[in-house]
Amino acid sequence: RQPVIASVSLGAERRFYLRHKQDKSVVKHNLASGSLLVMSGNSQSDWEHSLPKMTKCTEPRINLTFRKILI
């Protein structure tokens, strides 16, 4: 399975991390308000993703995540 997940970030800019499961390399992206992040292909099976807490961030942020769910 290779699900496609789309995520829209609105509000405060946040740092998004991807860490490769095998070689542990890290990729960082800043998600500004209005950013669209699409994870597809092997991104779910090969990478771990996170959005770490930012203690100095006081502005609000909303994330909308879209995925297809089969029942």
All heavy atoms as TSV, in Angstrom:
chain	resi	resn	atom	element	x	y	z
A	1	ARG	N	N	0.830	-1.195	0.000
A	1	ARG	CA	C	0.000	0.000	0.000
A	1	ARG	C	C	0.863	1.242	0.000
A	1	ARG	O	O	1.809	1.338	0.757
A	1	ARG	CB	C	-0.867	0.016	1.245
A	1	ARG	CG	C	-2.200	-0.623	1.041
A	1	ARG	CD	C	-3.047	-0.532	2.275
A	1	ARG	NE	N	-3.316	0.825	2.666
A	1	ARG	CZ	C	-4.260	1.166	3.500
A	1	ARG	NH1	N	-5.007	0.266	4.052
A	1	ARG	NH2	N	-4.442	2.413	3.810
A	2	GLN	N	N	0.472	2.170	-0.827
A	2	GLN	CA	C	1.154	3.453	-0.892
A	2	GLN	C	C	0.109	4.568	-0.854
A	2	GLN	O	O	-0.253	5.128	-1.889
A	2	GLN	CB	C	2.016	3.546	-2.145
A	2	GLN	CG	C	3.167	2.575	-2.153
A	2	GLN	CD	C	4.032	2.742	-3.384
A	2	GLN	OE1	O	3.580	3.166	-4.424
A	2	GLN	NE2	N	5.289	2.399	-3.249
A	3	PRO	N	N	-0.365	4.898	0.349
A	3	PRO	CA	C	-1.412	5.914	0.448
A	3	PRO	C	C	-0.898	7.297	0.076
A	3	PRO	O	O	0.297	7.588	0.193
A	3	PRO	CB	C	-1.810	5.867	1.919
A	3	PRO	CG	C	-0.598	5.361	2.619
A	3	PRO	CD	C	0.055	4.412	1.651
A	4	VAL	N	N	-1.799	8.142	-0.404
A	4	VAL	CA	C	-1.494	9.546	-0.677
A	4	VAL	C	C	-2.178	10.366	0.404
A	4	VAL	O	O	-3.381	10.235	0.629
A	4	VAL	CB	C	-1.989	9.973	-2.071
A	4	VAL	CG1	C	-1.737	11.452	-2.300
A	4	VAL	CG2	C	-1.317	9.140	-3.152
A	5	ILE	N	N	-1.405	11.195	1.085
A	5	ILE	CA	C	-1.929	12.047	2.151
A	5	ILE	C	C	-1.555	13.487	1.830
A	5	ILE	O	O	-0.395	13.789	1.567
A	5	ILE	CB	C	-1.354	11.637	3.522
A	5	ILE	CG1	C	-1.761	10.205	3.849
A	5	ILE	CG2	C	-1.814	12.597	4.613
A	5	ILE	CD1	C	-1.081	9.642	5.071
A	6	ALA	N	N	-2.560	14.367	1.845
A	6	ALA	CA	C	-2.337	15.793	1.609
A	6	ALA	C	C	-2.604	16.544	2.898
A	6	ALA	O	O	-3.569	16.269	3.606
A	6	ALA	CB	C	-3.253	16.296	0.503
A	7	SER	N	N	-1.745	17.502	3.214
A	7	SER	CA	C	-1.847	18.244	4.460
A	7	SER	C	C	-1.674	19.733	4.174
A	7	SER	O	O	-0.690	20.142	3.561
A	7	SER	CB	C	-0.763	17.746	5.417
A	7	SER	OG	O	-0.817	18.425	6.636
A	8	VAL	N	N	-2.640	20.542	4.616
A	8	VAL	CA	C	-2.585	21.998	4.443
A	8	VAL	C	C	-2.321	22.620	5.806
A	8	VAL	O	O	-3.002	22.318	6.784
A	8	VAL	CB	C	-3.915	22.540	3.864
A	8	VAL	CG1	C	-3.860	24.056	3.736
A	8	VAL	CG2	C	-4.218	21.907	2.520
A	9	SER	N	N	-1.326	23.490	5.861
A	9	SER	CA	C	-0.952	24.156	7.100
A	9	SER	C	C	-1.400	25.614	7.036
A	9	SER	O	O	-1.091	26.324	6.080
A	9	SER	CB	C	0.567	24.080	7.272
A	9	SER	OG	O	0.963	24.600	8.511
A	10	LEU	N	N	-2.131	26.052	8.063
A	10	LEU	CA	C	-2.626	27.433	8.126
A	10	LEU	C	C	-2.227	28.045	9.462
A	10	LEU	O	O	-2.368	27.418	10.504
A	10	LEU	CB	C	-4.150	27.457	7.986
A	10	LEU	CG	C	-4.714	26.821	6.720
A	10	LEU	CD1	C	-6.226	26.676	6.835
A	10	LEU	CD2	C	-4.338	27.636	5.503
A	11	GLY	N	N	-1.736	29.273	9.422
A	11	GLY	CA	C	-1.355	29.959	10.658
A	11	GLY	C	C	0.149	30.037	10.818
A	11	GLY	O	O	0.881	30.231	9.851
A	12	ALA	N	N	0.603	29.851	12.047
A	12	ALA	CA	C	2.026	30.007	12.377
A	12	ALA	C	C	2.905	29.034	11.599
A	12	ALA	O	O	2.525	27.890	11.369
A	12	ALA	CB	C	2.232	29.798	13.871
A	13	GLU	N	N	4.070	29.517	11.179
A	13	GLU	CA	C	5.033	28.649	10.489
A	13	GLU	C	C	5.585	27.620	11.469
A	13	GLU	O	O	5.875	27.940	12.620
A	13	GLU	CB	C	6.173	29.491	9.926
A	13	GLU	CG	C	7.189	28.685	9.163
A	13	GLU	CD	C	8.207	29.560	8.453
A	13	GLU	OE1	O	7.830	30.258	7.505
A	13	GLU	OE2	O	9.372	29.552	8.887
A	14	ARG	N	N	5.707	26.397	10.997
A	14	ARG	CA	C	6.251	25.324	11.823
A	14	ARG	C	C	7.278	24.536	11.035
A	14	ARG	O	O	7.263	24.506	9.813
A	14	ARG	CB	C	5.138	24.372	12.275
A	14	ARG	CG	C	4.116	24.982	13.197
A	14	ARG	CD	C	4.688	25.376	14.555
A	14	ARG	NE	N	5.202	24.248	15.292
A	14	ARG	CZ	C	4.496	23.477	16.090
A	14	ARG	NH1	N	3.214	23.699	16.268
A	14	ARG	NH2	N	5.062	22.469	16.720
A	15	ARG	N	N	8.172	23.850	11.757
A	15	ARG	CA	C	9.209	23.021	11.143
A	15	ARG	C	C	8.707	21.582	11.074
A	15	ARG	O	O	8.222	21.036	12.054
A	15	ARG	CB	C	10.477	23.114	11.986
A	15	ARG	CG	C	11.589	22.203	11.618
A	15	ARG	CD	C	12.565	22.598	10.552
A	15	ARG	NE	N	12.937	23.936	10.332
A	15	ARG	CZ	C	14.156	24.433	10.511
A	15	ARG	NH1	N	15.110	23.692	11.007
A	15	ARG	NH2	N	14.429	25.652	10.189
A	16	PHE	N	N	8.818	20.977	9.893
A	16	PHE	CA	C	8.370	19.605	9.647
A	16	PHE	C	C	9.601	18.753	9.392
A	16	PHE	O	O	10.473	19.130	8.608
A	16	PHE	CB	C	7.450	19.598	8.418
A	16	PHE	CG	C	6.899	18.248	8.060
A	16	PHE	CD1	C	5.806	17.735	8.727
A	16	PHE	CD2	C	7.473	17.502	7.043
A	16	PHE	CE1	C	5.289	16.490	8.393
A	16	PHE	CE2	C	6.964	16.265	6.699
A	16	PHE	CZ	C	5.871	15.759	7.373
A	17	TYR	N	N	9.706	17.619	10.081
A	17	TYR	CA	C	10.856	16.740	9.959
A	17	TYR	C	C	10.480	15.421	9.292
A	17	TYR	O	O	9.430	14.852	9.596
A	17	TYR	CB	C	11.430	16.391	11.338
A	17	TYR	CG	C	12.116	17.520	12.042
A	17	TYR	CD1	C	11.388	18.459	12.763
A	17	TYR	CD2	C	13.493	17.633	12.008
A	17	TYR	CE1	C	12.013	19.494	13.422
A	17	TYR	CE2	C	14.131	18.666	12.672
A	17	TYR	CZ	C	13.392	19.594	13.372
A	17	TYR	OH	O	14.020	20.616	14.032
A	18	LEU	N	N	11.352	14.944	8.435
A	18	LEU	CA	C	11.266	13.595	7.878
A	18	LEU	C	C	12.570	12.890	8.221
A	18	LEU	O	O	13.651	13.444	7.989
A	18	LEU	CB	C	11.112	13.636	6.353
A	18	LEU	CG	C	9.780	14.104	5.803
A	18	LEU	CD1	C	9.894	14.406	4.315
A	18	LEU	CD2	C	8.723	13.052	6.039
A	19	ARG	N	N	12.482	11.681	8.792
A	19	ARG	CA	C	13.686	10.907	9.110
A	19	ARG	C	C	13.577	9.558	8.429
A	19	ARG	O	O	12.594	8.834	8.603
A	19	ARG	CB	C	13.840	10.718	10.612
A	19	ARG	CG	C	15.140	9.994	10.965
A	19	ARG	CD	C	15.335	9.916	12.419
A	19	ARG	NE	N	14.304	9.040	12.981
A	19	ARG	CZ	C	14.357	8.500	14.184
A	19	ARG	NH1	N	15.352	8.772	14.984
A	19	ARG	NH2	N	13.407	7.714	14.601
A	20	HIS	N	N	14.601	9.232	7.644
A	20	HIS	CA	C	14.608	7.963	6.923
A	20	HIS	C	C	14.754	6.816	7.918
A	20	HIS	O	O	15.584	6.873	8.832
A	20	HIS	CB	C	15.741	7.924	5.901
A	20	HIS	CG	C	15.562	6.860	4.874
A	20	HIS	ND1	N	16.020	5.583	5.051
A	20	HIS	CD2	C	14.936	6.885	3.679
A	20	HIS	CE1	C	15.700	4.858	4.004
A	20	HIS	NE2	N	15.035	5.632	3.148
A	21	LYS	N	N	13.938	5.792	7.762
A	21	LYS	CA	C	13.913	4.680	8.717
A	21	LYS	C	C	15.186	3.841	8.699
A	21	LYS	O	O	15.559	3.273	9.713
A	21	LYS	CB	C	12.701	3.784	8.461
A	21	LYS	CG	C	11.391	4.443	8.830
A	21	LYS	CD	C	10.231	3.512	8.591
A	21	LYS	CE	C	8.914	4.164	8.975
A	21	LYS	NZ	N	7.772	3.274	8.728
A	22	GLN	N	N	15.867	3.761	7.558
A	22	GLN	CA	C	17.067	2.922	7.486
A	22	GLN	C	C	18.344	3.703	7.762
A	22	GLN	O	O	19.107	3.334	8.645
A	22	GLN	CB	C	17.143	2.227	6.134
A	22	GLN	CG	C	16.080	1.178	5.967
A	22	GLN	CD	C	16.217	0.442	4.647
A	22	GLN	OE1	O	16.993	0.818	3.773
A	22	GLN	NE2	N	15.448	-0.625	4.505
A	23	ASP	N	N	18.602	4.763	7.017
A	23	ASP	CA	C	19.887	5.454	7.188
A	23	ASP	C	C	19.827	6.617	8.183
A	23	ASP	O	O	20.829	7.254	8.451
A	23	ASP	CB	C	20.455	5.907	5.846
A	23	ASP	CG	C	19.646	7.004	5.181
A	23	ASP	OD1	O	18.817	7.659	5.836
A	23	ASP	OD2	O	19.843	7.205	3.959
A	24	LYS	N	N	18.633	6.906	8.733
A	24	LYS	CA	C	18.416	7.940	9.761
A	24	LYS	C	C	18.717	9.351	9.285
A	24	LYS	O	O	18.834	10.268	10.105
A	24	LYS	CB	C	19.213	7.640	11.041
A	24	LYS	CG	C	18.953	6.263	11.621
A	24	LYS	CD	C	17.511	6.070	11.988
A	24	LYS	CE	C	17.291	4.689	12.592
A	24	LYS	NZ	N	15.906	4.297	12.659
A	25	SER	N	N	18.857	9.577	7.980
A	25	SER	CA	C	19.045	10.934	7.483
A	25	SER	C	C	17.784	11.754	7.768
A	25	SER	O	O	16.685	11.219	7.837
A	25	SER	CB	C	19.354	10.931	5.984
A	25	SER	OG	O	18.283	10.355	5.255
A	26	VAL	N	N	17.966	13.059	7.973
A	26	VAL	CA	C	16.852	13.937	8.332
A	26	VAL	C	C	16.699	15.029	7.278
A	26	VAL	O	O	17.678	15.623	6.839
A	26	VAL	CB	C	17.089	14.576	9.718
A	26	VAL	CG1	C	15.994	15.572	10.057
A	26	VAL	CG2	C	17.174	13.499	10.790
A	27	VAL	N	N	15.451	15.275	6.895
A	27	VAL	CA	C	15.109	16.364	5.981
A	27	VAL	C	C	14.162	17.285	6.737
A	27	VAL	O	O	13.214	16.818	7.367
A	27	VAL	CB	C	14.430	15.828	4.702
A	27	VAL	CG1	C	14.025	16.972	3.787
A	27	VAL	CG2	C	15.330	14.842	3.984
A	28	LYS	N	N	14.433	18.599	6.710
A	28	LYS	CA	C	13.601	19.572	7.422
A	28	LYS	C	C	12.959	20.518	6.412
A	28	LYS	O	O	13.598	20.942	5.456
A	28	LYS	CB	C	14.441	20.384	8.397
A	28	LYS	CG	C	15.150	19.552	9.435
A	28	LYS	CD	C	16.082	20.392	10.259
A	28	LYS	CE	C	16.922	19.523	11.184
A	28	LYS	NZ	N	17.881	20.325	11.931
A	29	HIS	N	N	11.684	20.832	6.639
A	29	HIS	CA	C	10.949	21.773	5.797
A	29	HIS	C	C	10.233	22.756	6.706
A	29	HIS	O	O	9.666	22.355	7.725
A	29	HIS	CB	C	9.879	21.062	4.956
A	29	HIS	CG	C	10.411	20.093	3.964
A	29	HIS	ND1	N	10.997	20.476	2.782
A	29	HIS	CD2	C	10.451	18.751	3.983
A	29	HIS	CE1	C	11.358	19.406	2.114
A	29	HIS	NE2	N	11.046	18.340	2.826
A	30	ASN	N	N	10.244	24.036	6.343
A	30	ASN	CA	C	9.427	25.015	7.042
A	30	ASN	C	C	8.076	25.064	6.350
A	30	ASN	O	O	8.004	25.239	5.135
A	30	ASN	CB	C	10.072	26.399	7.015
A	30	ASN	CG	C	11.263	26.477	7.941
A	30	ASN	OD1	O	11.335	25.787	8.943
A	30	ASN	ND2	N	12.212	27.317	7.584
A	31	LEU	N	N	7.020	24.887	7.120
A	31	LEU	CA	C	5.666	24.933	6.580
A	31	LEU	C	C	5.053	26.288	6.917
A	31	LEU	O	O	4.610	26.527	8.034
A	31	LEU	CB	C	4.809	23.802	7.164
A	31	LEU	CG	C	5.275	22.379	6.884
A	31	LEU	CD1	C	4.370	21.378	7.592
A	31	LEU	CD2	C	5.290	22.117	5.383
A	32	ALA	N	N	5.050	27.173	5.939
A	32	ALA	CA	C	4.444	28.497	6.113
A	32	ALA	C	C	2.935	28.370	5.982
A	32	ALA	O	O	2.419	27.354	5.508
A	32	ALA	CB	C	4.996	29.456	5.062
A	33	SER	N	N	2.218	29.395	6.385
A	33	SER	CA	C	0.765	29.389	6.256
A	33	SER	C	C	0.386	29.230	4.792
A	33	SER	O	O	0.941	29.904	3.911
A	33	SER	CB	C	0.179	30.687	6.805
A	33	SER	OG	O	-1.227	30.624	6.802
A	34	GLY	N	N	-0.505	28.303	4.497
A	34	GLY	CA	C	-0.929	28.028	3.130
A	34	GLY	C	C	-0.128	26.930	2.452
A	34	GLY	O	O	-0.393	26.593	1.308
A	35	SER	N	N	0.851	26.351	3.160
A	35	SER	CA	C	1.663	25.277	2.574
A	35	SER	C	C	0.825	24.020	2.359
A	35	SER	O	O	-0.014	23.672	3.185
A	35	SER	CB	C	2.826	24.912	3.506
A	35	SER	OG	O	3.747	25.956	3.610
A	36	LEU	N	N	1.082	23.370	1.242
A	36	LEU	CA	C	0.471	22.073	0.950
A	36	LEU	C	C	1.587	21.045	0.924
A	36	LEU	O	O	2.529	21.156	0.150
A	36	LEU	CB	C	-0.260	22.091	-0.387
A	36	LEU	CG	C	-0.763	20.735	-0.894
A	36	LEU	CD1	C	-1.839	20.186	0.030
A	36	LEU	CD2	C	-1.285	20.858	-2.319
A	37	LEU	N	N	1.485	20.040	1.774
A	37	LEU	CA	C	2.456	18.952	1.839
A	37	LEU	C	C	1.755	17.688	1.370
A	37	LEU	O	O	0.693	17.344	1.892
A	37	LEU	CB	C	2.961	18.773	3.271
A	37	LEU	CG	C	3.882	17.589	3.507
A	37	LEU	CD1	C	5.241	17.862	2.877
A	37	LEU	CD2	C	4.039	17.337	4.992
A	38	VAL	N	N	2.316	17.022	0.369
A	38	VAL	CA	C	1.741	15.773	-0.137
A	38	VAL	C	C	2.748	14.664	0.103
A	38	VAL	O	O	3.897	14.754	-0.331
A	38	VAL	CB	C	1.393	15.869	-1.643
A	38	VAL	CG1	C	0.852	14.549	-2.153
A	38	VAL	CG2	C	0.396	16.996	-1.882
A	39	MET	N	N	2.313	13.626	0.818
A	39	MET	CA	C	3.152	12.458	1.046
A	39	MET	C	C	2.555	11.310	0.251
A	39	MET	O	O	1.384	10.965	0.431
A	39	MET	CB	C	3.198	12.114	2.534
A	39	MET	CG	C	3.896	13.172	3.360
A	39	MET	SD	S	4.121	12.736	5.091
A	39	MET	CE	C	2.454	12.812	5.675
A	40	SER	N	N	3.368	10.757	-0.645
A	40	SER	CA	C	2.887	9.675	-1.499
A	40	SER	C	C	4.022	8.696	-1.763
A	40	SER	O	O	5.132	8.875	-1.274
A	40	SER	CB	C	2.347	10.248	-2.806
A	40	SER	OG	O	3.375	10.914	-3.519
A	41	GLY	N	N	3.731	7.686	-2.558
A	41	GLY	CA	C	4.751	6.693	-2.884
A	41	GLY	C	C	5.233	5.971	-1.639
A	41	GLY	O	O	4.441	5.544	-0.807
A	42	ASN	N	N	6.551	5.877	-1.487
A	42	ASN	CA	C	7.145	5.176	-0.347
A	42	ASN	C	C	7.338	6.064	0.884
A	42	ASN	O	O	7.985	5.648	1.849
A	42	ASN	CB	C	8.493	4.569	-0.743
A	42	ASN	CG	C	8.334	3.416	-1.702
A	42	ASN	OD1	O	7.315	2.734	-1.698
A	42	ASN	ND2	N	9.321	3.210	-2.548
A	43	SER	N	N	6.809	7.283	0.857
A	43	SER	CA	C	7.058	8.185	1.983
A	43	SER	C	C	6.543	7.626	3.307
A	43	SER	O	O	7.168	7.829	4.343
A	43	SER	CB	C	6.467	9.571	1.728
A	43	SER	OG	O	5.071	9.513	1.605
A	44	GLN	N	N	5.425	6.911	3.311
A	44	GLN	CA	C	4.891	6.354	4.551
A	44	GLN	C	C	5.674	5.129	5.016
A	44	GLN	O	O	5.836	4.916	6.212
A	44	GLN	CB	C	3.416	5.980	4.376
A	44	GLN	CG	C	2.514	7.173	4.164
A	44	GLN	CD	C	2.434	8.064	5.396
A	44	GLN	OE1	O	2.163	7.596	6.480
A	44	GLN	NE2	N	2.685	9.336	5.209
A	45	SER	N	N	6.170	4.328	4.092
A	45	SER	CA	C	6.879	3.112	4.484
A	45	SER	C	C	8.360	3.348	4.770
A	45	SER	O	O	8.952	2.647	5.584
A	45	SER	CB	C	6.727	2.032	3.405
A	45	SER	OG	O	7.274	2.478	2.178
A	46	ASP	N	N	8.976	4.345	4.144
A	46	ASP	CA	C	10.417	4.562	4.278
A	46	ASP	C	C	10.803	5.692	5.232
A	46	ASP	O	O	11.957	5.786	5.639
A	46	ASP	CB	C	11.038	4.864	2.910
A	46	ASP	CG	C	10.955	3.680	1.958
A	46	ASP	OD1	O	10.644	2.561	2.410
A	46	ASP	OD2	O	11.205	3.881	0.751
A	47	TRP	N	N	9.859	6.572	5.571
A	47	TRP	CA	C	10.173	7.760	6.357
A	47	TRP	C	C	9.257	7.887	7.570
A	47	TRP	O	O	8.088	7.535	7.516
A	47	TRP	CB	C	10.023	9.025	5.514
A	47	TRP	CG	C	10.970	9.101	4.372
A	47	TRP	CD1	C	10.833	8.515	3.144
A	47	TRP	CD2	C	12.212	9.794	4.337
A	47	TRP	NE1	N	11.906	8.804	2.362
A	47	TRP	CE2	C	12.771	9.589	3.062
A	47	TRP	CE3	C	12.895	10.583	5.265
A	47	TRP	CZ2	C	13.982	10.146	2.696
A	47	TRP	CZ3	C	14.110	11.132	4.886
A	47	TRP	CH2	C	14.646	10.906	3.620
A	48	GLU	N	N	9.787	8.421	8.660
A	48	GLU	CA	C	8.994	8.816	9.828
A	48	GLU	C	C	8.852	10.328	9.758
A	48	GLU	O	O	9.801	11.028	9.411
A	48	GLU	CB	C	9.709	8.441	11.123
A	48	GLU	CG	C	9.893	6.960	11.294
A	48	GLU	CD	C	10.743	6.613	12.500
A	48	GLU	OE1	O	11.581	7.445	12.927
A	48	GLU	OE2	O	10.581	5.500	13.012
A	49	HIS	N	N	7.676	10.846	10.079
A	49	HIS	CA	C	7.493	12.293	10.038
A	49	HIS	C	C	7.057	12.811	11.404
A	49	HIS	O	O	6.445	12.094	12.182
A	49	HIS	CB	C	6.498	12.700	8.949
A	49	HIS	CG	C	5.126	12.155	9.138
A	49	HIS	ND1	N	4.774	10.871	8.760
A	49	HIS	CD2	C	4.018	12.706	9.657
A	49	HIS	CE1	C	3.505	10.675	9.040
A	49	HIS	NE2	N	3.021	11.775	9.587
A	50	SER	N	N	7.396	14.075	11.668
A	50	SER	CA	C	7.017	14.685	12.943
A	50	SER	C	C	6.951	16.198	12.799
A	50	SER	O	O	7.542	16.789	11.898
A	50	SER	CB	C	8.001	14.305	14.047
A	50	SER	OG	O	9.269	14.863	13.798
A	51	LEU	N	N	6.233	16.789	13.702
A	51	LEU	CA	C	6.120	18.230	13.824
A	51	LEU	C	C	6.358	18.537	15.301
A	51	LEU	O	O	5.419	18.572	16.091
A	51	LEU	CB	C	4.718	18.681	13.386
A	51	LEU	CG	C	4.519	20.153	13.170
A	51	LEU	CD1	C	5.205	20.590	11.880
A	51	LEU	CD2	C	3.050	20.466	13.090
A	52	PRO	N	N	7.627	18.687	15.693
A	52	PRO	CA	C	7.951	18.844	17.114
A	52	PRO	C	C	7.313	20.086	17.730
A	52	PRO	O	O	7.076	21.079	17.051
A	52	PRO	CB	C	9.474	18.970	17.130
A	52	PRO	CG	C	9.932	18.563	15.793
A	52	PRO	CD	C	8.796	18.745	14.848
A	53	LYS	N	N	7.046	19.998	19.027
A	53	LYS	CA	C	6.530	21.140	19.770
A	53	LYS	C	C	7.536	22.272	19.744
A	53	LYS	O	O	8.739	22.045	19.840
A	53	LYS	CB	C	6.308	20.731	21.220
A	53	LYS	CG	C	4.902	20.770	21.663
A	53	LYS	CD	C	4.834	20.481	23.140
A	53	LYS	CE	C	3.626	19.643	23.386
A	53	LYS	NZ	N	3.362	19.449	24.793
A	54	MET	N	N	7.029	23.490	19.614
A	54	MET	CA	C	7.886	24.678	19.657
A	54	MET	C	C	7.469	25.492	20.872
A	54	MET	O	O	6.371	26.056	20.894
A	54	MET	CB	C	7.744	25.499	18.377
A	54	MET	CG	C	8.241	24.788	17.131
A	54	MET	SD	S	7.961	25.732	15.616
A	54	MET	CE	C	8.877	27.220	15.931
A	55	THR	N	N	8.321	25.562	21.873
A	55	THR	CA	C	7.963	26.250	23.111
A	55	THR	C	C	7.829	27.760	22.918
A	55	THR	O	O	7.082	28.401	23.645
A	55	THR	CB	C	9.004	25.969	24.206
A	55	THR	OG1	O	10.292	26.364	23.735
A	55	THR	CG2	C	9.022	24.496	24.558
A	56	LYS	N	N	8.533	28.331	21.956
A	56	LYS	CA	C	8.496	29.783	21.750
A	56	LYS	C	C	7.399	30.216	20.780
A	56	LYS	O	O	7.216	31.390	20.545
A	56	LYS	CB	C	9.852	30.275	21.264
A	56	LYS	CG	C	10.949	30.082	22.286
A	56	LYS	CD	C	12.258	30.610	21.794
A	56	LYS	CE	C	13.334	30.362	22.842
A	56	LYS	NZ	N	14.631	30.838	22.416
A	57	CYS	N	N	6.677	29.289	20.205
A	57	CYS	CA	C	5.629	29.619	19.242
A	57	CYS	C	C	4.343	29.947	19.996
A	57	CYS	O	O	3.805	29.109	20.730
A	57	CYS	CB	C	5.389	28.451	18.294
A	57	CYS	SG	S	4.200	28.844	17.011
A	58	THR	N	N	3.845	31.169	19.845
A	58	THR	CA	C	2.625	31.584	20.541
A	58	THR	C	C	1.461	31.812	19.591
A	58	THR	O	O	0.344	32.032	20.033
A	58	THR	CB	C	2.885	32.877	21.341
A	58	THR	OG1	O	3.326	33.899	20.441
A	58	THR	CG2	C	3.936	32.641	22.420
A	59	GLU	N	N	1.728	31.788	18.284
A	59	GLU	CA	C	0.671	32.010	17.303
A	59	GLU	C	C	-0.085	30.705	17.036
A	59	GLU	O	O	0.492	29.625	17.074
A	59	GLU	CB	C	1.274	32.523	15.998
A	59	GLU	CG	C	1.957	33.869	16.134
A	59	GLU	CD	C	2.619	34.284	14.844
A	59	GLU	OE1	O	2.056	34.009	13.766
A	59	GLU	OE2	O	3.706	34.867	14.920
A	60	PRO	N	N	-1.387	30.804	16.747
A	60	PRO	CA	C	-2.162	29.596	16.476
A	60	PRO	C	C	-1.832	28.975	15.122
A	60	PRO	O	O	-1.331	29.657	14.223
A	60	PRO	CB	C	-3.614	30.079	16.515
A	60	PRO	CG	C	-3.534	31.530	16.189
A	60	PRO	CD	C	-2.211	32.009	16.713
A	61	ARG	N	N	-2.122	27.694	15.006
A	61	ARG	CA	C	-1.904	26.959	13.764
A	61	ARG	C	C	-2.984	25.897	13.630
A	61	ARG	O	O	-3.357	25.252	14.602
A	61	ARG	CB	C	-0.533	26.291	13.769
A	61	ARG	CG	C	-0.266	25.470	12.541
A	61	ARG	CD	C	1.098	24.785	12.652
A	61	ARG	NE	N	1.225	23.811	11.593
A	61	ARG	CZ	C	0.779	22.570	11.651
A	61	ARG	NH1	N	0.190	22.133	12.716
A	61	ARG	NH2	N	0.944	21.756	10.637
A	62	ILE	N	N	-3.470	25.723	12.410
A	62	ILE	CA	C	-4.440	24.677	12.103
A	62	ILE	C	C	-3.874	23.841	10.971
A	62	ILE	O	O	-3.312	24.379	10.014
A	62	ILE	CB	C	-5.799	25.276	11.682
A	62	ILE	CG1	C	-6.437	26.011	12.850
A	62	ILE	CG2	C	-6.738	24.193	11.170
A	62	ILE	CD1	C	-7.710	26.742	12.491
A	63	ASN	N	N	-4.030	22.529	11.083
A	63	ASN	CA	C	-3.604	21.632	10.029
A	63	ASN	C	C	-4.819	20.846	9.539
A	63	ASN	O	O	-5.568	20.298	10.338
A	63	ASN	CB	C	-2.539	20.662	10.544
A	63	ASN	CG	C	-2.082	19.730	9.463
A	63	ASN	OD1	O	-1.418	20.142	8.535
A	63	ASN	ND2	N	-2.450	18.473	9.571
A	64	LEU	N	N	-5.010	20.810	8.228
A	64	LEU	CA	C	-6.077	20.011	7.622
A	64	LEU	C	C	-5.417	18.868	6.867
A	64	LEU	O	O	-4.577	19.099	6.002
A	64	LEU	CB	C	-6.905	20.855	6.657
A	64	LEU	CG	C	-7.552	22.101	7.254
A	64	LEU	CD1	C	-8.188	22.945	6.160
A	64	LEU	CD2	C	-8.569	21.722	8.299
A	65	THR	N	N	-5.758	17.642	7.227
A	65	THR	CA	C	-5.172	16.464	6.597
A	65	THR	C	C	-6.250	15.720	5.827
A	65	THR	O	O	-7.340	15.491	6.356
A	65	THR	CB	C	-4.537	15.549	7.651
A	65	THR	OG1	O	-3.541	16.300	8.358
A	65	THR	CG2	C	-3.892	14.330	7.015
A	66	PHE	N	N	-5.923	15.359	4.592
A	66	PHE	CA	C	-6.872	14.672	3.721
A	66	PHE	C	C	-6.298	13.315	3.334
A	66	PHE	O	O	-5.160	13.214	2.887
A	66	PHE	CB	C	-7.130	15.496	2.460
A	66	PHE	CG	C	-7.663	16.859	2.747
A	66	PHE	CD1	C	-6.805	17.932	2.915
A	66	PHE	CD2	C	-9.020	17.072	2.867
A	66	PHE	CE1	C	-7.293	19.198	3.197
A	66	PHE	CE2	C	-9.528	18.327	3.140
A	66	PHE	CZ	C	-8.645	19.397	3.301
A	67	ARG	N	N	-7.094	12.278	3.533
A	67	ARG	CA	C	-6.700	10.935	3.117
A	67	ARG	C	C	-7.953	10.164	2.735
A	67	ARG	O	O	-9.027	10.425	3.252
A	67	ARG	CB	C	-5.912	10.208	4.190
A	67	ARG	CG	C	-6.619	10.093	5.512
A	67	ARG	CD	C	-5.749	9.492	6.592
A	67	ARG	NE	N	-4.958	10.533	7.209
A	67	ARG	CZ	C	-3.934	10.336	7.992
A	67	ARG	NH1	N	-3.558	9.117	8.259
A	67	ARG	NH2	N	-3.266	11.308	8.513
A	68	LYS	N	N	-7.791	9.231	1.850
A	68	LYS	CA	C	-8.900	8.394	1.425
A	68	LYS	C	C	-8.946	7.161	2.326
A	68	LYS	O	O	-7.942	6.474	2.488
A	68	LYS	CB	C	-8.706	7.964	-0.027
A	68	LYS	CG	C	-9.851	7.186	-0.593
A	68	LYS	CD	C	-9.595	6.885	-2.063
A	68	LYS	CE	C	-10.742	6.136	-2.674
A	68	LYS	NZ	N	-10.529	5.887	-4.094
A	69	ILE	N	N	-10.123	6.913	2.914
A	69	ILE	CA	C	-10.289	5.768	3.810
A	69	ILE	C	C	-11.304	4.832	3.183
A	69	ILE	O	O	-12.431	5.227	2.871
A	69	ILE	CB	C	-10.751	6.226	5.208
A	69	ILE	CG1	C	-9.696	7.153	5.818
A	69	ILE	CG2	C	-11.018	5.029	6.092
A	69	ILE	CD1	C	-10.106	7.767	7.123
A	70	LEU	N	N	-10.912	3.594	3.011
A	70	LEU	CA	C	-11.812	2.585	2.461
A	70	LEU	C	C	-12.398	1.757	3.587
A	70	LEU	O	O	-11.676	1.284	4.455
A	70	LEU	CB	C	-11.071	1.670	1.484
A	70	LEU	CG	C	-10.427	2.375	0.288
A	70	LEU	CD1	C	-9.610	1.385	-0.519
A	70	LEU	CD2	C	-11.485	3.020	-0.578
A	71	ILE	N	N	-13.711	1.581	3.553
A	71	ILE	CA	C	-14.382	0.800	4.598
A	71	ILE	C	C	-14.890	-0.497	4.011
A	71	ILE	O	O	-15.387	-0.584	2.954
A	71	ILE	CB	C	-15.545	1.608	5.207
A	71	ILE	CG1	C	-14.992	2.859	5.860
A	71	ILE	CG2	C	-16.301	0.763	6.206
A	71	ILE	CD1	C	-16.029	3.773	6.424
